[in-house]
Amino acid sequence: MSKHVLMVVTNASEMKEGHATGIWLSEFGEAYVAFQKEGYTITVASPNGGLSPIDARSLEDEVPADIQATAPLLENTLDLKSISDFSTFDAIFMPGGHGTMFDLPHSDALNHALRTLFEAGKTVAAVCHGPAGLVSATLTDGTPLIAGKTIATFTDEEERATGLDIYMPFLLETRLRELGANIIVADNFTENVQVDGNLVTGQNPQSTVAVANAVIKTLN
C-alpha cells in the first residue's frame, strides 16, 4: 500500500500593511518531489482551498526545473474543510512561506487533522514557517501539541534578518516557546532538523530536503 501524505499550504497572499507573501516554493517543491520519488500518494490542501500564492521572493534565485514543475499544483488546492476523515493519511507536512503565519493558526480543520494524525502515531512535519500550523494545535486533553517537544522552526533572529519581523502577527520562535516547546536553534539559514517521536521539524528553507528525508524514514 502506498503511503498517503497530506501537504497543507497557505492561502494568504498578504502580510501586514499589504506586503505580498505566500508559500515558499522550494519548501513545497523539494518535499513534494522527495515524496513523489518514494511513490507516495500526495494530497495538497489549504485552509480554504483554491490558490496557494507563491511568494515572489522564493523565485528570485534560479529554481530547478523539477521544483518549478510543482508550481501548478498550488493553483487549485483541496479545501481542508472538505476532508471528512484525516485518519486515511500517514503523514502531514506543512511547508513554510510567511503566508502560513496569517492563516494556518486559525484553521480548525488543520487543528483537527494535526490532532488526529499525531494522536494516532502518524507523522506530523513542518519546516521554516510551517510550524505556524502548530501554534493552535492541541491534543484531546487540551494541552498544546508541541508542549515539551523538541523542535526546530524559523528563528526570531532569522526573522529580523529578513527585515519582515515588523510585518508578522507574532514571532514564531517566541510563540512556540511560550507554548512549551524546546526549540533547538542553529546558525541563521543553516540546516537544522529535529525529530521528536513522530514530530519532524526544520528551521528554514535550507532544511527542507532533510526534513522530507526524515519524514520518509519515519514512513518507511
For each residue, the residues with C-beta under 8 A, 3 or more apart:
1:
2: 39 40 41
3: 38 40 41 90 91 219
4: 40 41 42 43 88 89 90 91
5: 35 40 41 42 43 89 90 91 92 93 215 219
6: 43 45 83 86 89 91 92 93 113 117
7: 28 31 32 35 42 43 44 45 92 93 94 95
8: 45 46 47 80 92 93 94 104 110 113 133
9: 23 28 44 45 46 52 74 77 94 95
10: 22 23 46 47 52 53 97 99 100 102 103 104
11: 46 47 48 49 50 51 52 53 77 99 103
12: 21 22 53 98 99 100 101 102 103
13: 20 21 22 53 99
14: 18 19 20 21 102
15: 18 19 20 21 98 101 102 164 167 168
16: 19 166 167 168 169
17: 167
18: 14 15
19: 14 15 16 164 167
20: 13 14 15 53 55 56
21: 12 13 14 15 53 55 97 98 99 102
22: 10 12 13 52 53 54 55 56 97 98 99
23: 9 10 27 28 52 53 54 55 58 74 95 96 97 99 100
24: 27 28 55 57 58 95 96 97 128 129 205
25: 28 29 54 55 58 59 63 67 68 70 71
26: 29 30 58 63 67 205 208
27: 23 24 30 31 58 95 96 97 127 128 130 205 208
28: 7 9 23 24 25 31 32 52 70 73 74 95
29: 25 26 32 33 63 66 67 68 69 70 71
30: 26 27 33 34 67 208 209 212
31: 7 27 28 34 35 93 95 127 208 209 211 212 215
32: 7 28 29 35 36 42 44 70 73
33: 29 30 36 37 66 67 70
34: 30 31 37 38 209 212 213 216
35: 5 7 31 32 38 40 42 93 212 215 216
36: 32 33 39 40 42
37: 33 34
38: 3 34 35 216 219 220
39: 2 36
40: 2 3 4 5 35 36 219
41: 2 3 4 5
42: 4 5 7 32 35 36
43: 4 5 6 7 78 83 89
44: 7 9 32 52 73 74 77 78
45: 6 7 8 9 49 77 78 79 80 83
46: 8 9 10 11 49 50 52 77 78 79 80 103
47: 8 10 11 79 80 81 103 104 106 107 109 110
48: 11 79 81 103
49: 11 45 46 76 77 78 79 80 81 82
50: 11 46 76 77 79
51: 11 74 75 76 77
52: 9 10 11 22 23 28 44 46 74 75 77 99
53: 10 11 12 13 20 21 22 23 74 99
54: 22 23 25 58 59 71 74 97
55: 20 21 22 23 24 25 58 59 97 98 99
56: 20 22 59 60
57: 24 60
58: 23 24 25 26 27 54 55 63 97 205
59: 25 54 55 56 63
60: 56 57
61:
62:
63: 25 26 29 58 59 67 68
64: 67 68
65: 68 69
66: 29 33 69 70
67: 25 26 29 30 33 63 64 70
68: 25 29 63 64 65 71
69: 29 65 66 72
70: 25 28 29 32 33 66 67 73 74
71: 25 29 54 68 74 75
72: 69 75
73: 28 32 44 70 77
74: 9 23 28 44 51 52 53 54 70 71 77
75: 51 52 71 72
76: 49 50 51
77: 9 11 44 45 46 49 50 51 52 73 74
78: 43 44 45 46 49 82 83
79: 45 46 47 48 49 50 82
80: 8 45 46 47 49 83 107 109 110 113
81: 47 48 49 109
82: 49 78 79
83: 6 43 45 78 80 86 109 113
84:
85: 88
86: 6 83 89 92 112 113 116 117
87: 116 117 120
88: 4 85
89: 4 5 6 43 86 92 113 117 122
90: 3 4 5 122 123 219
91: 3 4 5 6 117 122 123 124 125 215 218 219
92: 5 6 7 8 86 89 113 114 117 122 123 124 125
93: 5 6 7 8 31 35 125 126 130 211 212 215
94: 7 8 9 100 104 125 126 127 130 131 132 133
95: 7 9 23 24 27 28 31 100 126 127 128 130 208
96: 23 24 27 100 126 127 128 129 130 132 154 205
97: 10 21 22 23 24 27 54 55 58 100 128 129
98: 12 15 21 22 55 101 102 129 164 167 168
99: 10 11 12 13 21 22 23 52 53 55 102 103 129
100: 10 12 23 94 95 96 97 103 104 129 130 132 133
101: 12 15 98 104 105 129 132 168 169 170 172
102: 10 12 14 15 21 98 99 169
103: 10 11 12 46 47 48 99 100 106 107
104: 8 10 47 94 100 101 107 110 130 132 133 135
105: 101 132 133 135 136
106: 47 103 136
107: 47 80 103 104 110 111 133 136
108: 111 112
109: 47 80 81 83 112 113
110: 8 47 80 104 107 113 114 133 137
111: 107 108 114 115 136 137 138
112: 86 108 109 115 116
113: 6 8 80 83 86 89 92 109 110 116 117
114: 92 110 111 117 118 124 133 134 137 145
115: 111 112 118 119 137 138 139 140 145
116: 86 87 112 113 119 120 122
117: 6 86 87 89 91 92 113 114 120 122 123 124
118: 114 115 121 122 124 137 139 145 198 199
119: 115 116 139 140
120: 87 116 117
121: 118 198
122: 89 90 91 92 116 117 118 198
123: 90 91 92 117 198 200 215 218 219
124: 91 92 114 117 118 134 145 198 199 200
125: 91 92 93 94 130 199 200 201 211 214 215
126: 93 94 95 96 130 131 133 134 153 200 201 202 211
127: 27 31 94 95 96 130 131 201 202 203 204 205 207 208 211
128: 24 27 95 96 97 131 153 154 202 203 204 205 207 208
129: 24 96 97 98 99 100 101 132 153 154 172
130: 27 93 94 95 96 100 104 125 126 127 133 201
131: 94 126 127 128 134 135 146 151 153 154 172 176 201
132: 94 96 100 101 104 105 129 135 172
133: 8 94 100 104 105 107 110 114 126 130 137
134: 114 124 126 131 137 145 146 151 176
135: 104 105 131 132 172 175 176 179
136: 105 106 107 111
137: 110 111 114 115 118 133 134 144 145 146
138: 111 115 142 143 144 145
139: 115 118 119 142 143 144 145
140: 115 119
141:
142: 138 139
143: 138 139 147
144: 137 138 139 147 179 180 181
145: 114 115 118 124 134 137 138 139 149
146: 131 134 137 149 151 176 179 180 181 199
147: 143 144 179 180 181
148: 180 181 182
149: 145 146 181 182 196 197 199
150: 181 182 183 184 194 196
151: 131 134 146 176 181 182 183 184 194 196 199 201
152: 183 184 185 186 192 193 194 201 202 203 207
153: 126 128 129 131 172 173 176 181 183 201 203
154: 96 128 129 131 158 159 172 173 203 204
155: 158 159 173 183 185 188 203
156: 159 160 165 171 172 173 174
157: 160 161 185 188
158: 154 155 161 162 188 189 203 204
159: 154 155 156 162 164 165 168 171 172 173
160: 156 157 163 165
161: 157 158 188 189
162: 158 159 165
163: 160 166
164: 15 19 98 159 167 168
165: 156 159 160 162 168 171
166: 16 163
167: 15 16 17 19 98 164
168: 15 16 98 101 159 164 165 171 172
169: 16 101 102
170: 101 174 175
171: 156 159 165 168 174 175
172: 101 129 131 132 135 153 154 156 159 168 175 176
173: 153 154 155 156 159 176 177 183 185
174: 156 170 171 177 178
175: 135 170 171 172 178 179
176: 131 134 135 146 151 153 172 173 179 181 183
177: 173 174 180 181 183
178: 174 175
179: 135 144 146 147 175 176
180: 144 146 147 148 177
181: 144 146 147 148 149 150 151 153 176 177
182: 148 149 150 151
183: 150 151 152 153 155 173 176 177
184: 150 151 152 192 194
185: 152 155 157 173 192 203
186: 152 190 191 192 203
187: 190
188: 155 157 158 161 204
189: 158 161 204 205 206
190: 186 187 203 204 206
191: 186 202 203 204 206 207 210
192: 152 184 185 186 202 203 204 207
193: 152 200 201 202 203 207 210 211 214
194: 150 151 152 184 200 201 202
195: 199 200 214 218
196: 149 150 151 199
197: 149
198: 118 121 122 123 124 218
199: 118 124 125 146 149 151 195 196
200: 123 124 125 126 193 194 195 211 214 215 218
201: 125 126 127 130 131 151 152 153 193 194 211
202: 126 127 128 152 191 192 193 194 207 208 210 211
203: 127 128 152 153 154 155 158 185 186 190 191 192 193 206 207
204: 127 128 154 158 188 189 190 191 192 207
205: 24 26 27 58 96 127 128 189 208
206: 189 190 191 203
207: 127 128 152 191 192 193 202 203 204 210 211
208: 26 27 30 31 95 127 128 202 205 211 212
209: 30 31 34 212 213
210: 191 193 202 207 213 214
211: 31 93 125 126 127 193 200 201 202 207 208 214 215
212: 30 31 34 35 93 208 209 215 216
213: 34 209 210 216 217
214: 125 193 195 200 210 211 217 218
215: 5 31 35 91 93 123 125 200 211 212 218 219
216: 34 35 38 212 213 219 220
217: 213 214 220
218: 91 123 195 198 200 214 215
219: 3 5 38 40 90 91 123 215 216
220: 38 216 217
